[in-house]
Amino acid sequence: MKALKLDVTLNEQLIKDKKLSGDEVLLIKNLHAQRICIEECMLLEDNQYILRDLNQLWMSKQRELQRAWKFPQDDNYIRFWTVPQCSCPQMDNEENCGYSRSIINLSCKVHGD
């Protein structure tokens, strides 16, 4: 089987500002590659319960990315509405990003009831 190669481009200025080492940059690239793979799996999944499990894994990668970038770990800054198959309101959640007022579509296959 051929290995999947994902080309991840990072913000060079942020790398400098955060004074990240080469190993830290490599970790961030690997975490982004894992996140992308999870998103690709979510695109192909029909089962709501598996989608929700994949979403939990995706959220975990987002938290790891926050730590790797040396940002405070805060779920309020994770843009959960961007995952594949999410039908939660994007504009409303974008406006509330950083606050604890998330808006969930109750019929969302990923986040709803």
Biopython code that builds the backbone (N, CA, C, O; Angstrom):
import numpy as np
from Bio.PDB.StructureBuilder import StructureBuilder

atoms = [
    (1, "MET", "N", (0.841, -1.174, 0.000)),
    (1, "MET", "CA", (0.000, 0.000, 0.000)),
    (1, "MET", "C", (0.889, 1.241, 0.000)),
    (1, "MET", "O", (1.892, 1.297, 0.711)),
    (2, "LYS", "N", (0.516, 2.222, -0.794)),
    (2, "LYS", "CA", (1.274, 3.459, -0.889)),
    (2, "LYS", "C", (0.967, 4.362, 0.304)),
    (2, "LYS", "O", (-0.192, 4.517, 0.686)),
    (3, "ALA", "N", (1.992, 4.948, 0.881)),
    (3, "ALA", "CA", (1.803, 5.843, 2.029)),
    (3, "ALA", "C", (1.164, 7.149, 1.575)),
    (3, "ALA", "O", (1.492, 7.679, 0.514)),
    (4, "LEU", "N", (0.264, 7.650, 2.379)),
    (4, "LEU", "CA", (-0.398, 8.915, 2.109)),
    (4, "LEU", "C", (0.530, 10.051, 2.515)),
    (4, "LEU", "O", (0.989, 10.103, 3.656)),
    (5, "LYS", "N", (0.803, 10.953, 1.593)),
    (5, "LYS", "CA", (1.663, 12.089, 1.903)),
    (5, "LYS", "C", (0.827, 13.355, 1.847)),
    (5, "LYS", "O", (0.269, 13.709, 0.808)),
    (6, "LEU", "N", (0.754, 14.018, 2.967)),
    (6, "LEU", "CA", (-0.006, 15.259, 3.040)),
    (6, "LEU", "C", (0.974, 16.415, 3.195)),
    (6, "LEU", "O", (1.831, 16.403, 4.078)),
    (7, "ASP", "N", (0.838, 17.397, 2.339)),
    (7, "ASP", "CA", (1.686, 18.576, 2.412)),
    (7, "ASP", "C", (0.964, 19.618, 3.258)),
    (7, "ASP", "O", (-0.078, 20.140, 2.860)),
    (8, "VAL", "N", (1.519, 19.913, 4.414)),
    (8, "VAL", "CA", (0.908, 20.858, 5.339)),
    (8, "VAL", "C", (1.776, 22.107, 5.386)),
    (8, "VAL", "O", (2.974, 22.027, 5.658)),
    (9, "THR", "N", (1.177, 23.247, 5.124)),
    (9, "THR", "CA", (1.883, 24.524, 5.174)),
    (9, "THR", "C", (1.488, 25.245, 6.458)),
    (9, "THR", "O", (0.307, 25.356, 6.788)),
    (10, "LEU", "N", (2.486, 25.727, 7.168)),
    (10, "LEU", "CA", (2.237, 26.405, 8.442)),
    (10, "LEU", "C", (2.586, 27.881, 8.335)),
    (10, "LEU", "O", (3.303, 28.303, 7.427)),
    (11, "ASN", "N", (2.070, 28.652, 9.272)),
    (11, "ASN", "CA", (2.304, 30.083, 9.353)),
    (11, "ASN", "C", (3.725, 30.318, 9.881)),
    (11, "ASN", "O", (3.993, 30.136, 11.068)),
    (12, "GLU", "N", (4.623, 30.721, 8.990)),
    (12, "GLU", "CA", (6.032, 30.908, 9.360)),
    (12, "GLU", "C", (6.221, 31.999, 10.413)),
    (12, "GLU", "O", (7.064, 31.870, 11.301)),
    (13, "GLN", "N", (5.441, 33.067, 10.312)),
    (13, "GLN", "CA", (5.575, 34.143, 11.299)),
    (13, "GLN", "C", (5.163, 33.663, 12.685)),
    (13, "GLN", "O", (5.798, 34.012, 13.680)),
    (14, "LEU", "N", (4.097, 32.862, 12.751)),
    (14, "LEU", "CA", (3.651, 32.329, 14.036)),
    (14, "LEU", "C", (4.695, 31.372, 14.611)),
    (14, "LEU", "O", (4.912, 31.345, 15.822)),
    (15, "ILE", "N", (5.336, 30.592, 13.752)),
    (15, "ILE", "CA", (6.402, 29.694, 14.203)),
    (15, "ILE", "C", (7.521, 30.504, 14.855)),
    (15, "ILE", "O", (8.041, 30.125, 15.905)),
    (16, "LYS", "N", (7.885, 31.620, 14.225)),
    (16, "LYS", "CA", (8.927, 32.489, 14.781)),
    (16, "LYS", "C", (8.467, 33.142, 16.077)),
    (16, "LYS", "O", (9.209, 33.178, 17.058)),
    (17, "ASP", "N", (7.236, 33.660, 16.077)),
    (17, "ASP", "CA", (6.708, 34.345, 17.264)),
    (17, "ASP", "C", (6.642, 33.405, 18.468)),
    (17, "ASP", "O", (6.917, 33.810, 19.597)),
    (18, "LYS", "N", (6.275, 32.151, 18.217)),
    (18, "LYS", "CA", (6.155, 31.165, 19.299)),
    (18, "LYS", "C", (7.487, 30.489, 19.613)),
    (18, "LYS", "O", (7.579, 29.690, 20.545)),
    (19, "LYS", "N", (8.530, 30.815, 18.822)),
    (19, "LYS", "CA", (9.866, 30.255, 19.007)),
    (19, "LYS", "C", (9.835, 28.721, 19.039)),
    (19, "LYS", "O", (10.381, 28.084, 19.939)),
    (20, "LEU", "N", (9.175, 28.155, 18.024)),
    (20, "LEU", "CA", (9.027, 26.708, 17.950)),
    (20, "LEU", "C", (10.285, 26.063, 17.382)),
    (20, "LEU", "O", (10.909, 26.583, 16.457)),
    (21, "SER", "N", (10.640, 24.920, 17.957)),
    (21, "SER", "CA", (11.791, 24.159, 17.467)),
    (21, "SER", "C", (11.393, 23.355, 16.236)),
    (21, "SER", "O", (10.209, 23.245, 15.917)),
    (22, "GLY", "N", (12.372, 22.798, 15.553)),
    (22, "GLY", "CA", (12.100, 21.942, 14.407)),
    (22, "GLY", "C", (11.240, 20.749, 14.772)),
    (22, "GLY", "O", (10.355, 20.363, 14.009)),
    (23, "ASP", "N", (11.494, 20.157, 15.943)),
    (23, "ASP", "CA", (10.685, 19.022, 16.406)),
    (23, "ASP", "C", (9.247, 19.440, 16.686)),
    (23, "ASP", "O", (8.314, 18.692, 16.393)),
    (24, "GLU", "N", (9.064, 20.636, 17.255)),
    (24, "GLU", "CA", (7.711, 21.124, 17.531)),
    (24, "GLU", "C", (6.951, 21.387, 16.226)),
    (24, "GLU", "O", (5.755, 21.113, 16.134)),
    (25, "VAL", "N", (7.644, 21.913, 15.232)),
    (25, "VAL", "CA", (7.020, 22.155, 13.920)),
    (25, "VAL", "C", (6.632, 20.828, 13.278)),
    (25, "VAL", "O", (5.550, 20.710, 12.703)),
    (26, "LEU", "N", (7.503, 19.836, 13.371)),
    (26, "LEU", "CA", (7.201, 18.517, 12.821)),
    (26, "LEU", "C", (5.981, 17.904, 13.519)),
    (26, "LEU", "O", (5.131, 17.305, 12.861)),
    (27, "LEU", "N", (5.891, 18.049, 14.841)),
    (27, "LEU", "CA", (4.732, 17.559, 15.586)),
    (27, "LEU", "C", (3.456, 18.225, 15.082)),
    (27, "LEU", "O", (2.450, 17.552, 14.858)),
    (28, "ILE", "N", (3.491, 19.530, 14.904)),
    (28, "ILE", "CA", (2.311, 20.264, 14.430)),
    (28, "ILE", "C", (1.902, 19.788, 13.038)),
    (28, "ILE", "O", (0.716, 19.600, 12.766)),
    (29, "LYS", "N", (2.872, 19.596, 12.168)),
    (29, "LYS", "CA", (2.557, 19.094, 10.823)),
    (29, "LYS", "C", (1.923, 17.707, 10.900)),
    (29, "LYS", "O", (0.960, 17.426, 10.186)),
    (30, "ASN", "N", (2.450, 16.848, 11.752)),
    (30, "ASN", "CA", (1.884, 15.502, 11.908)),
    (30, "ASN", "C", (0.473, 15.551, 12.480)),
    (30, "ASN", "O", (-0.395, 14.792, 12.047)),
    (31, "LEU", "N", (0.236, 16.424, 13.438)),
    (31, "LEU", "CA", (-1.110, 16.560, 14.002)),
    (31, "LEU", "C", (-2.095, 17.064, 12.950)),
    (31, "LEU", "O", (-3.236, 16.606, 12.899)),
    (32, "HIS", "N", (-1.664, 17.997, 12.118)),
    (32, "HIS", "CA", (-2.532, 18.476, 11.037)),
    (32, "HIS", "C", (-2.825, 17.351, 10.045)),
    (32, "HIS", "O", (-3.955, 17.218, 9.576)),
    (33, "ALA", "N", (-1.827, 16.551, 9.726)),
    (33, "ALA", "CA", (-2.036, 15.425, 8.809)),
    (33, "ALA", "C", (-3.046, 14.445, 9.405)),
    (33, "ALA", "O", (-3.909, 13.937, 8.689)),
    (34, "GLN", "N", (-2.949, 14.176, 10.705)),
    (34, "GLN", "CA", (-3.912, 13.295, 11.370)),
    (34, "GLN", "C", (-5.312, 13.894, 11.334)),
    (34, "GLN", "O", (-6.289, 13.187, 11.090)),
    (35, "ARG", "N", (-5.406, 15.195, 11.576)),
    (35, "ARG", "CA", (-6.699, 15.880, 11.540)),
    (35, "ARG", "C", (-7.333, 15.757, 10.156)),
    (35, "ARG", "O", (-8.526, 15.479, 10.037)),
    (36, "ILE", "N", (-6.545, 15.963, 9.133)),
    (36, "ILE", "CA", (-7.044, 15.864, 7.761)),
    (36, "ILE", "C", (-7.541, 14.456, 7.465)),
    (36, "ILE", "O", (-8.576, 14.287, 6.820)),
    (37, "CYS", "N", (-6.821, 13.454, 7.927)),
    (37, "CYS", "CA", (-7.248, 12.060, 7.725)),
    (37, "CYS", "C", (-8.580, 11.785, 8.425)),
    (37, "CYS", "O", (-9.444, 11.099, 7.879)),
    (38, "ILE", "N", (-8.737, 12.314, 9.619)),
    (38, "ILE", "CA", (-10.004, 12.153, 10.348)),
    (38, "ILE", "C", (-11.135, 12.816, 9.556)),
    (38, "ILE", "O", (-12.215, 12.242, 9.418)),
    (39, "GLU", "N", (-10.892, 14.006, 9.044)),
    (39, "GLU", "CA", (-11.906, 14.712, 8.256)),
    (39, "GLU", "C", (-12.275, 13.922, 6.999)),
    (39, "GLU", "O", (-13.445, 13.873, 6.620)),
    (40, "GLU", "N", (-11.297, 13.312, 6.361)),
    (40, "GLU", "CA", (-11.573, 12.503, 5.172)),
    (40, "GLU", "C", (-12.431, 11.288, 5.528)),
    (40, "GLU", "O", (-13.324, 10.914, 4.768)),
    (41, "CYS", "N", (-12.164, 10.676, 6.674)),
    (41, "CYS", "CA", (-13.004, 9.563, 7.140)),
    (41, "CYS", "C", (-14.422, 10.034, 7.411)),
    (41, "CYS", "O", (-15.386, 9.332, 7.104)),
    (42, "MET", "N", (-14.548, 11.218, 7.983)),
    (42, "MET", "CA", (-15.873, 11.760, 8.289)),
    (42, "MET", "C", (-16.675, 12.017, 7.016)),
    (42, "MET", "O", (-17.894, 11.847, 6.999)),
    (43, "LEU", "N", (-15.990, 12.423, 5.960)),
    (43, "LEU", "CA", (-16.668, 12.673, 4.685)),
    (43, "LEU", "C", (-17.333, 11.409, 4.142)),
    (43, "LEU", "O", (-18.373, 11.481, 3.488)),
    (44, "LEU", "N", (-16.733, 10.264, 4.414)),
    (44, "LEU", "CA", (-17.187, 8.995, 3.847)),
    (44, "LEU", "C", (-18.141, 8.230, 4.757)),
    (44, "LEU", "O", (-18.714, 7.223, 4.340)),
    (45, "GLU", "N", (-18.318, 8.688, 5.982)),
    (45, "GLU", "CA", (-19.071, 7.922, 6.981)),
    (45, "GLU", "C", (-20.555, 8.279, 6.974)),
    (45, "GLU", "O", (-20.922, 9.453, 6.923)),
    (46, "ASP", "N", (-21.402, 7.254, 7.025)),
    (46, "ASP", "CA", (-22.852, 7.453, 7.094)),
    (46, "ASP", "C", (-23.406, 7.226, 8.499)),
    (46, "ASP", "O", (-24.447, 7.775, 8.858)),
    (47, "ASN", "N", (-22.715, 6.424, 9.280)),
    (47, "ASN", "CA", (-23.202, 6.062, 10.610)),
    (47, "ASN", "C", (-23.002, 7.219, 11.587)),
    (47, "ASN", "O", (-21.877, 7.663, 11.814)),
    (48, "GLN", "N", (-24.093, 7.696, 12.157)),
    (48, "GLN", "CA", (-24.067, 8.845, 13.063)),
    (48, "GLN", "C", (-23.183, 8.589, 14.282)),
    (48, "GLN", "O", (-22.494, 9.498, 14.745)),
    (49, "TYR", "N", (-23.196, 7.376, 14.800)),
    (49, "TYR", "CA", (-22.423, 7.078, 16.007)),
    (49, "TYR", "C", (-20.931, 7.043, 15.715)),
    (49, "TYR", "O", (-20.123, 7.478, 16.536)),
    (50, "ILE", "N", (-20.568, 6.533, 14.560)),
    (50, "ILE", "CA", (-19.162, 6.542, 14.163)),
    (50, "ILE", "C", (-18.722, 7.974, 13.881)),
    (50, "ILE", "O", (-17.607, 8.360, 14.232)),
    (51, "LEU", "N", (-19.592, 8.769, 13.248)),
    (51, "LEU", "CA", (-19.286, 10.185, 13.013)),
    (51, "LEU", "C", (-18.997, 10.898, 14.328)),
    (51, "LEU", "O", (-18.066, 11.699, 14.416)),
    (52, "ARG", "N", (-19.775, 10.614, 15.320)),
    (52, "ARG", "CA", (-19.572, 11.271, 16.626)),
    (52, "ARG", "C", (-18.277, 10.815, 17.291)),
    (52, "ARG", "O", (-17.600, 11.605, 17.949)),
    (53, "ASP", "N", (-17.938, 9.548, 17.120)),
    (53, "ASP", "CA", (-16.650, 9.064, 17.639)),
    (53, "ASP", "C", (-15.488, 9.741, 16.903)),
    (53, "ASP", "O", (-14.507, 10.153, 17.521)),
    (54, "LEU", "N", (-15.611, 9.849, 15.587)),
    (54, "LEU", "CA", (-14.585, 10.532, 14.804)),
    (54, "LEU", "C", (-14.481, 11.997, 15.210)),
    (54, "LEU", "O", (-13.386, 12.558, 15.251)),
    (55, "ASN", "N", (-15.621, 12.614, 15.509)),
    (55, "ASN", "CA", (-15.611, 14.004, 15.957)),
    (55, "ASN", "C", (-14.869, 14.149, 17.286)),
    (55, "ASN", "O", (-14.142, 15.123, 17.484)),
    (56, "GLN", "N", (-15.042, 13.207, 18.179)),
    (56, "GLN", "CA", (-14.313, 13.258, 19.453)),
    (56, "GLN", "C", (-12.806, 13.144, 19.220)),
    (56, "GLN", "O", (-12.012, 13.820, 19.874)),
    (57, "LEU", "N", (-12.430, 12.286, 18.284)),
    (57, "LEU", "CA", (-11.017, 12.157, 17.930)),
    (57, "LEU", "C", (-10.505, 13.458, 17.302)),
    (57, "LEU", "O", (-9.393, 13.898, 17.591)),
    (58, "TRP", "N", (-11.324, 14.067, 16.442)),
    (58, "TRP", "CA", (-10.969, 15.342, 15.819)),
    (58, "TRP", "C", (-10.782, 16.432, 16.877)),
    (58, "TRP", "O", (-9.830, 17.210, 16.816)),
    (59, "MET", "N", (-11.700, 16.477, 17.844)),
    (59, "MET", "CA", (-11.592, 17.472, 18.929)),
    (59, "MET", "C", (-10.304, 17.255, 19.726)),
    (59, "MET", "O", (-9.641, 18.214, 20.122)),
    (60, "SER", "N", (-9.966, 16.010, 19.951)),
    (60, "SER", "CA", (-8.735, 15.686, 20.671)),
    (60, "SER", "C", (-7.513, 16.213, 19.910)),
    (60, "SER", "O", (-6.586, 16.755, 20.513)),
    (61, "LYS", "N", (-7.520, 16.051, 18.593)),
    (61, "LYS", "CA", (-6.408, 16.573, 17.775)),
    (61, "LYS", "C", (-6.362, 18.095, 17.838)),
    (61, "LYS", "O", (-5.279, 18.680, 17.857)),
    (62, "GLN", "N", (-7.518, 18.737, 17.871)),
    (62, "GLN", "CA", (-7.546, 20.196, 17.973)),
    (62, "GLN", "C", (-6.926, 20.656, 19.299)),
    (62, "GLN", "O", (-6.181, 21.635, 19.340)),
    (63, "ARG", "N", (-7.241, 19.944, 20.367)),
    (63, "ARG", "CA", (-6.646, 20.295, 21.671)),
    (63, "ARG", "C", (-5.131, 20.077, 21.649)),
    (63, "ARG", "O", (-4.375, 20.884, 22.191)),
    (64, "GLU", "N", (-4.697, 18.994, 21.028)),
    (64, "GLU", "CA", (-3.258, 18.733, 20.906)),
    (64, "GLU", "C", (-2.583, 19.828, 20.086)),
    (64, "GLU", "O", (-1.468, 20.244, 20.398)),
    (65, "LEU", "N", (-3.258, 20.294, 19.041)),
    (65, "LEU", "CA", (-2.704, 21.389, 18.240)),
    (65, "LEU", "C", (-2.599, 22.675, 19.052)),
    (65, "LEU", "O", (-1.610, 23.399, 18.933)),
    (66, "GLN", "N", (-3.593, 22.967, 19.865)),
    (66, "GLN", "CA", (-3.503, 24.152, 20.721)),
    (66, "GLN", "C", (-2.270, 24.069, 21.620)),
    (66, "GLN", "O", (-1.522, 25.037, 21.755)),
    (67, "ARG", "N", (-2.068, 22.905, 22.230)),
    (67, "ARG", "CA", (-0.897, 22.728, 23.105)),
    (67, "ARG", "C", (0.401, 22.835, 22.308)),
    (67, "ARG", "O", (1.346, 23.492, 22.745)),
    (68, "ALA", "N", (0.450, 22.191, 21.144)),
    (68, "ALA", "CA", (1.666, 22.191, 20.336)),
    (68, "ALA", "C", (2.035, 23.596, 19.863)),
    (68, "ALA", "O", (3.214, 23.935, 19.768)),
    (69, "TRP", "N", (1.026, 24.405, 19.570)),
    (69, "TRP", "CA", (1.256, 25.795, 19.154)),
    (69, "TRP", "C", (1.493, 26.711, 20.355)),
    (69, "TRP", "O", (1.742, 27.904, 20.182)),
    (70, "LYS", "N", (1.419, 26.172, 21.555)),
    (70, "LYS", "CA", (1.621, 26.925, 22.802)),
    (70, "LYS", "C", (0.531, 27.974, 23.027)),
    (70, "LYS", "O", (0.781, 29.060, 23.548)),
    (71, "PHE", "N", (-0.690, 27.609, 22.614)),
    (71, "PHE", "CA", (-1.856, 28.430, 22.916)),
    (71, "PHE", "C", (-2.536, 27.871, 24.146)),
    (71, "PHE", "O", (-2.379, 26.687, 24.445)),
    (72, "PRO", "N", (-3.293, 28.694, 24.876)),
    (72, "PRO", "CA", (-4.081, 28.150, 25.987)),
    (72, "PRO", "C", (-5.079, 27.127, 25.437)),
    (72, "PRO", "O", (-5.654, 27.315, 24.365)),
    (73, "GLN", "N", (-5.272, 26.047, 26.189)),
    (73, "GLN", "CA", (-6.243, 25.047, 25.748)),
    (73, "GLN", "C", (-7.632, 25.547, 26.110)),
    (73, "GLN", "O", (-7.970, 25.693, 27.285)),
    (74, "ASP", "N", (-8.437, 25.809, 25.072)),
    (74, "ASP", "CA", (-9.763, 26.368, 25.267)),
    (74, "ASP", "C", (-10.667, 25.892, 24.138)),
    (74, "ASP", "O", (-10.500, 26.301, 22.989)),
    (75, "ASP", "N", (-11.622, 25.030, 24.465)),
    (75, "ASP", "CA", (-12.538, 24.488, 23.460)),
    (75, "ASP", "C", (-13.376, 25.569, 22.789)),
    (75, "ASP", "O", (-13.881, 25.355, 21.687)),
    (76, "ASN", "N", (-13.535, 26.719, 23.427)),
    (76, "ASN", "CA", (-14.337, 27.794, 22.836)),
    (76, "ASN", "C", (-13.711, 28.350, 21.556)),
    (76, "ASN", "O", (-14.388, 29.021, 20.777)),
    (77, "TYR", "N", (-12.429, 28.077, 21.336)),
    (77, "TYR", "CA", (-11.763, 28.549, 20.119)),
    (77, "TYR", "C", (-11.657, 27.464, 19.051)),
    (77, "TYR", "O", (-11.098, 27.712, 17.982)),
    (78, "ILE", "N", (-12.175, 26.286, 19.312)),
    (78, "ILE", "CA", (-12.159, 25.213, 18.327)),
    (78, "ILE", "C", (-13.398, 25.352, 17.449)),
    (78, "ILE", "O", (-14.522, 25.348, 17.950)),
    (79, "ARG", "N", (-13.195, 25.473, 16.177)),
    (79, "ARG", "CA", (-14.289, 25.683, 15.216)),
    (79, "ARG", "C", (-14.926, 24.345, 14.844)),
    (79, "ARG", "O", (-14.713, 23.816, 13.753)),
    (80, "PHE", "N", (-15.707, 23.819, 15.776)),
    (80, "PHE", "CA", (-16.312, 22.492, 15.638)),
    (80, "PHE", "C", (-17.257, 22.400, 14.435)),
    (80, "PHE", "O", (-17.452, 21.315, 13.887)),
    (81, "TRP", "N", (-17.836, 23.510, 14.028)),
    (81, "TRP", "CA", (-18.828, 23.532, 12.947)),
    (81, "TRP", "C", (-18.199, 23.364, 11.560)),
    (81, "TRP", "O", (-18.910, 23.326, 10.556)),
    (82, "THR", "N", (-16.880, 23.265, 11.506)),
    (82, "THR", "CA", (-16.204, 23.106, 10.217)),
    (82, "THR", "C", (-15.979, 21.643, 9.841)),
    (82, "THR", "O", (-15.509, 21.362, 8.738)),
    (83, "VAL", "N", (-16.303, 20.705, 10.734)),
    (83, "VAL", "CA", (-16.063, 19.293, 10.416)),
    (83, "VAL", "C", (-17.030, 18.831, 9.334)),
    (83, "VAL", "O", (-18.138, 19.356, 9.230)),
    (84, "PRO", "N", (-16.624, 17.855, 8.530)),
    (84, "PRO", "CA", (-17.514, 17.329, 7.499)),
    (84, "PRO", "C", (-18.830, 16.827, 8.079)),
    (84, "PRO", "O", (-18.864, 16.223, 9.151)),
    (85, "GLN", "N", (-19.885, 17.082, 7.366)),
    (85, "GLN", "CA", (-21.241, 16.648, 7.654)),
    (85, "GLN", "C", (-21.893, 17.377, 8.826)),
    (85, "GLN", "O", (-22.981, 17.001, 9.260)),
    (86, "CYS", "N", (-21.240, 18.410, 9.337)),
    (86, "CYS", "CA", (-21.845, 19.216, 10.401)),
    (86, "CYS", "C", (-22.844, 20.180, 9.766)),
    (86, "CYS", "O", (-22.542, 20.835, 8.768)),
    (87, "SER", "N", (-24.034, 20.260, 10.354)),
    (87, "SER", "CA", (-25.050, 21.190, 9.860)),
    (87, "SER", "C", (-25.371, 22.275, 10.886)),
    (87, "SER", "O", (-26.407, 22.934, 10.799)),
    (88, "CYS", "N", (-24.477, 22.457, 11.856)),
    (88, "CYS", "CA", (-24.653, 23.533, 12.830)),
    (88, "CYS", "C", (-24.412, 24.867, 12.113)),
    (88, "CYS", "O", (-23.625, 24.931, 11.169)),
    (89, "PRO", "N", (-25.092, 25.933, 12.562)),
    (89, "PRO", "CA", (-24.998, 27.218, 11.853)),
    (89, "PRO", "C", (-23.590, 27.817, 11.895)),
    (89, "PRO", "O", (-23.083, 28.178, 12.958)),
    (90, "GLN", "N", (-22.978, 27.914, 10.727)),
    (90, "GLN", "CA", (-21.597, 28.387, 10.646)),
    (90, "GLN", "C", (-21.454, 29.864, 10.982)),
    (90, "GLN", "O", (-20.574, 30.235, 11.759)),
    (91, "MET", "N", (-22.300, 30.711, 10.412)),
    (91, "MET", "CA", (-22.161, 32.147, 10.627)),
    (91, "MET", "C", (-22.374, 32.513, 12.103)),
    (91, "MET", "O", (-21.616, 33.301, 12.668)),
    (92, "ASP", "N", (-23.400, 31.940, 12.713)),
    (92, "ASP", "CA", (-23.676, 32.232, 14.124)),
    (92, "ASP", "C", (-22.524, 31.776, 15.005)),
    (92, "ASP", "O", (-22.115, 32.496, 15.917)),
    (93, "ASN", "N", (-21.998, 30.581, 14.739)),
    (93, "ASN", "CA", (-20.901, 30.068, 15.556)),
    (93, "ASN", "C", (-19.604, 30.833, 15.310)),
    (93, "ASN", "O", (-18.809, 31.025, 16.229)),
    (94, "GLU", "N", (-19.395, 31.266, 14.082)),
    (94, "GLU", "CA", (-18.199, 32.067, 13.783)),
    (94, "GLU", "C", (-18.232, 33.367, 14.581)),
    (94, "GLU", "O", (-17.211, 33.801, 15.115)),
    (95, "GLU", "N", (-19.402, 33.983, 14.659)),
    (95, "GLU", "CA", (-19.548, 35.230, 15.419)),
    (95, "GLU", "C", (-19.323, 35.010, 16.916)),
    (95, "GLU", "O", (-18.858, 35.912, 17.612)),
    (96, "ASN", "N", (-19.650, 33.817, 17.410)),
    (96, "ASN", "CA", (-19.513, 33.519, 18.837)),
    (96, "ASN", "C", (-18.196, 32.830, 19.181)),
    (96, "ASN", "O", (-17.975, 32.475, 20.339)),
    (97, "CYS", "N", (-17.321, 32.636, 18.202)),
    (97, "CYS", "CA", (-16.060, 31.919, 18.443)),
    (97, "CYS", "C", (-15.267, 32.625, 19.545)),
    (97, "CYS", "O", (-15.082, 33.841, 19.514)),
    (98, "GLY", "N", (-14.814, 31.852, 20.498)),
    (98, "GLY", "CA", (-14.085, 32.392, 21.638)),
    (98, "GLY", "C", (-14.957, 32.573, 22.857)),
    (98, "GLY", "O", (-14.456, 32.793, 23.960)),
    (99, "TYR", "N", (-16.254, 32.483, 22.668)),
    (99, "TYR", "CA", (-17.204, 32.588, 23.768)),
    (99, "TYR", "C", (-17.840, 31.220, 23.995)),
    (99, "TYR", "O", (-17.690, 30.321, 23.168)),
    (100, "SER", "N", (-18.524, 31.065, 25.075)),
    (100, "SER", "CA", (-19.117, 29.759, 25.387)),
    (100, "SER", "C", (-20.517, 29.600, 24.812)),
    (100, "SER", "O", (-21.240, 28.683, 25.199)),
    (101, "ARG", "N", (-20.913, 30.481, 23.892)),
    (101, "ARG", "CA", (-22.267, 30.432, 23.324)),
    (101, "ARG", "C", (-22.269, 29.736, 21.970)),
    (101, "ARG", "O", (-22.430, 30.386, 20.936)),
    (102, "SER", "N", (-22.094, 28.444, 21.971)),
    (102, "SER", "CA", (-22.147, 27.683, 20.725)),
    (102, "SER", "C", (-23.591, 27.377, 20.374)),
    (102, "SER", "O", (-24.437, 27.212, 21.253)),
    (103, "ILE", "N", (-23.860, 27.303, 19.088)),
    (103, "ILE", "CA", (-25.210, 26.992, 18.632)),
    (103, "ILE", "C", (-25.155, 25.657, 17.887)),
    (103, "ILE", "O", (-24.445, 25.511, 16.892)),
    (104, "ILE", "N", (-25.915, 24.698, 18.388)),
    (104, "ILE", "CA", (-25.950, 23.346, 17.831)),
    (104, "ILE", "C", (-27.280, 23.145, 17.111)),
    (104, "ILE", "O", (-28.341, 23.475, 17.641)),
    (105, "ASN", "N", (-27.211, 22.609, 15.912)),
    (105, "ASN", "CA", (-28.410, 22.181, 15.194)),
    (105, "ASN", "C", (-28.796, 20.811, 15.754)),
    (105, "ASN", "O", (-28.014, 19.866, 15.645)),
    (106, "LEU", "N", (-29.971, 20.687, 16.343)),
    (106, "LEU", "CA", (-30.354, 19.446, 16.999)),
    (106, "LEU", "C", (-30.441, 18.268, 16.017)),
    (106, "LEU", "O", (-30.392, 17.113, 16.438)),
    (107, "SER", "N", (-30.568, 18.547, 14.730)),
    (107, "SER", "CA", (-30.612, 17.448, 13.748)),
    (107, "SER", "C", (-29.242, 17.211, 13.094)),
    (107, "SER", "O", (-29.142, 16.425, 12.152)),
    (108, "CYS", "N", (-28.211, 17.865, 13.570)),
    (108, "CYS", "CA", (-26.862, 17.658, 13.046)),
    (108, "CYS", "C", (-26.414, 16.222, 13.312)),
    (108, "CYS", "O", (-26.502, 15.740, 14.441)),
    (109, "LYS", "N", (-25.934, 15.542, 12.273)),
    (109, "LYS", "CA", (-25.504, 14.151, 12.415)),
    (109, "LYS", "C", (-24.275, 14.032, 13.321)),
    (109, "LYS", "O", (-24.033, 12.976, 13.905)),
    (110, "VAL", "N", (-23.514, 15.096, 13.437)),
    (110, "VAL", "CA", (-22.279, 15.060, 14.222)),
    (110, "VAL", "C", (-22.498, 15.554, 15.654)),
    (110, "VAL", "O", (-21.967, 14.965, 16.595)),
    (111, "HIS", "N", (-23.273, 16.628, 15.828)),
    (111, "HIS", "CA", (-23.380, 17.280, 17.140)),
    (111, "HIS", "C", (-24.768, 17.258, 17.745)),
    (111, "HIS", "O", (-24.917, 17.569, 18.926)),
    (112, "GLY", "N", (-25.786, 16.905, 16.985)),
    (112, "GLY", "CA", (-27.171, 16.985, 17.470)),
    (112, "GLY", "C", (-27.556, 15.851, 18.403)),
    (112, "GLY", "O", (-26.721, 15.045, 18.814)),
    (113, "ASP", "N", (-28.841, 15.810, 18.726)),
    (113, "ASP", "CA", (-29.346, 14.785, 19.647)),
    (113, "ASP", "C", (-29.613, 13.467, 18.988)),
    (113, "ASP", "O", (-30.040, 12.521, 19.650)),
]
sb = StructureBuilder()
sb.init_structure("model")
sb.init_model(0)
sb.init_chain("A")
sb.init_seg("    ")
for serial, (resi, resn, name, xyz) in enumerate(atoms, 1):
    if name == "N":
        sb.init_residue(resn, " ", resi, " ")
    sb.init_atom(name, np.array(xyz, "f"), 0.0, 1.0, " ", f" {name:<3s}", serial, name[0])
structure = sb.get_structure()
